[in-house]
Amino acid sequence: MWIVRAARRAGDSGGEALQSLPVPKALGWIVLGLIVLALGSRVLVENAVVVARGLGVSEAIIGLTIIAAGTSMPELATSAVGAWRGQSDIAMGNVIGSNIFNLLFVMGLAACIHPITGVAVRGVDSVFFVLTAAWLWWAAWTGRTVGRGEGAGCLVIYAAYLLLMWPRS
């Protein structure tokens, strides 16, 4: 919040305000933000899992939906703010970068710790992932605008994915 107020006072988009913030104070805000983020994500995921188990939803669906959504909340917040400010590069880059990081670094590190078996992931999961990734790649490559219609389409596709997964529980 301090950065937002300082940027408004400075009359810019935040660049001057960020430069005037002392490094130790900036590091303190980063650490505090990471702590709050970790605690908030933990509370969200743990309680969502309790609700899902109470409804009889399988571990696979919990992992593919609730845990994934809970751990993606920071990306949602960053992309939403970027989109709101008209910084589409931030919104698109954040989503793509996060997925690349999760696929390569997180999966790679987890597999180095203990081998991972893809039992929970089925063909429908891969098909949705590949088609969605291909569509986003095409939109980025051609410079096509991902507008409200496309955004609504993404939400409909995700709802269809959830409906296809539900019988598996």
MARVOZA-864134 format. One record per residue (C-alpha): residue number from 0; x, y, z. Coordinates in steps of 0.02 Angstrom, whole numbers. Layout:
MARVOZA-864134
NUM,X,Y,Z .
...
***
This chain:
MARVOZA-864134
0,0,0,0 .
1,144,118,38 .
2,208,100,-140 .
3,37,140,-215 .
4,20,298,-107 .
5,199,351,-145 .
6,172,326,-332 .
7,15,433,-327 .
8,109,569,-235 .
9,252,559,-359 .
10,130,570,-504 .
11,200,422,-600 .
12,162,237,-622 .
13,276,188,-479 .
14,452,200,-550 .
15,504,357,-454 .
16,420,297,-294 .
17,508,130,-304 .
18,678,213,-327 .
19,652,321,-172 .
20,617,170,-60 .
21,771,121,41 .
22,835,-54,-1 .
23,819,-123,178 .
24,639,-61,186 .
25,601,-135,14 .
26,675,-302,68 .
27,571,-296,226 .
28,412,-269,124 .
29,460,-413,9 .
30,488,-531,157 .
31,326,-475,239 .
32,233,-499,75 .
33,303,-674,53 .
34,255,-722,231 .
35,77,-658,209 .
36,67,-743,39 .
37,126,-909,110 .
38,6,-903,257 .
39,-141,-849,150 .
40,-108,-985,21 .
41,-93,-1115,157 .
42,-258,-1064,238 .
43,-346,-1062,69 .
44,-280,-1232,14 .
45,-304,-1321,181 .
46,-484,-1263,202 .
47,-528,-1296,20 .
48,-462,-1474,40 .
49,-567,-1499,197 .
50,-723,-1442,102 .
51,-681,-1550,-51 .
52,-651,-1705,54 .
53,-814,-1672,145 .
54,-900,-1674,-25 .
55,-813,-1837,-71 .
56,-698,-1766,-204 .
57,-545,-1871,-248 .
58,-364,-1824,-211 .
59,-328,-1809,-398 .
60,-465,-1681,-424 .
61,-411,-1588,-267 .
62,-234,-1577,-337 .
63,-286,-1532,-514 .
64,-408,-1397,-459 .
65,-409,-1334,-280 .
66,-222,-1346,-245 .
67,-182,-1280,-418 .
68,-301,-1133,-395 .
69,-236,-1097,-221 .
70,-55,-1093,-276 .
71,-100,-987,-428 .
72,-182,-846,-329 .
73,-22,-740,-334 .
74,-18,-757,-524 .
75,-203,-712,-532 .
76,-173,-556,-428 .
77,-20,-504,-529 .
78,-103,-535,-697 .
79,-264,-447,-645 .
80,-168,-293,-587 .
81,-64,-295,-746 .
82,-220,-308,-854 .
83,-308,-172,-753 .
84,-160,-55,-782 .
85,-152,-98,-967 .
86,13,-191,-948 .
87,-32,-342,-1052 .
88,150,-398,-1060 .
89,150,-419,-871 .
90,-14,-517,-874 .
91,35,-634,-1016 .
92,218,-651,-965 .
93,170,-691,-786 .
94,55,-833,-836 .
95,174,-907,-964 .
96,327,-884,-852 .
97,239,-962,-704 .
98,189,-1115,-804 .
99,363,-1138,-875 .
100,438,-1119,-701 .
101,314,-1244,-627 .
102,338,-1371,-766 .
103,527,-1364,-774 .
104,593,-1306,-606 .
105,460,-1363,-482 .
106,427,-1530,-568 .
107,613,-1556,-597 .
108,660,-1520,-416 .
109,517,-1627,-349 .
110,570,-1771,-463 .
111,751,-1754,-403 .
112,688,-1774,-224 .
113,575,-1923,-263 .
114,516,-1999,-428 .
115,344,-1938,-482 .
116,214,-2053,-559 .
117,83,-1971,-669 .
118,-60,-2082,-608 .
119,-178,-1937,-573 .
120,-153,-1855,-744 .
121,-253,-1931,-884 .
122,-275,-1897,-1068 .
123,-410,-1766,-1045 .
124,-295,-1666,-931 .
125,-157,-1667,-1060 .
126,-275,-1625,-1203 .
127,-344,-1472,-1112 .
128,-169,-1417,-1065 .
129,-95,-1437,-1240 .
130,-242,-1356,-1330 .
131,-248,-1209,-1210 .
132,-59,-1185,-1219 .
133,-65,-1194,-1410 .
134,-205,-1066,-1418 .
135,-112,-945,-1301 .
136,48,-971,-1400 .
137,-45,-930,-1561 .
138,-122,-774,-1482 .
139,47,-713,-1420 .
140,140,-758,-1580 .
141,18,-669,-1696 .
142,-4,-519,-1581 .
143,-189,-559,-1564 .
144,-279,-474,-1422 .
145,-344,-588,-1287 .
146,-500,-487,-1245 .
147,-656,-510,-1141 .
148,-730,-636,-1263 .
149,-574,-744,-1261 .
150,-562,-726,-1072 .
151,-742,-783,-1054 .
152,-702,-926,-1173 .
153,-558,-979,-1060 .
154,-675,-981,-910 .
155,-803,-1086,-1006 .
156,-666,-1208,-1060 .
157,-607,-1223,-879 .
158,-787,-1255,-822 .
159,-803,-1391,-955 .
160,-639,-1466,-895 .
161,-705,-1471,-717 .
162,-867,-1552,-774 .
163,-770,-1685,-870 .
164,-661,-1719,-717 .
165,-801,-1728,-589 .
166,-861,-1905,-633 .
167,-684,-1968,-600 .
168,-705,-1932,-416 .
***
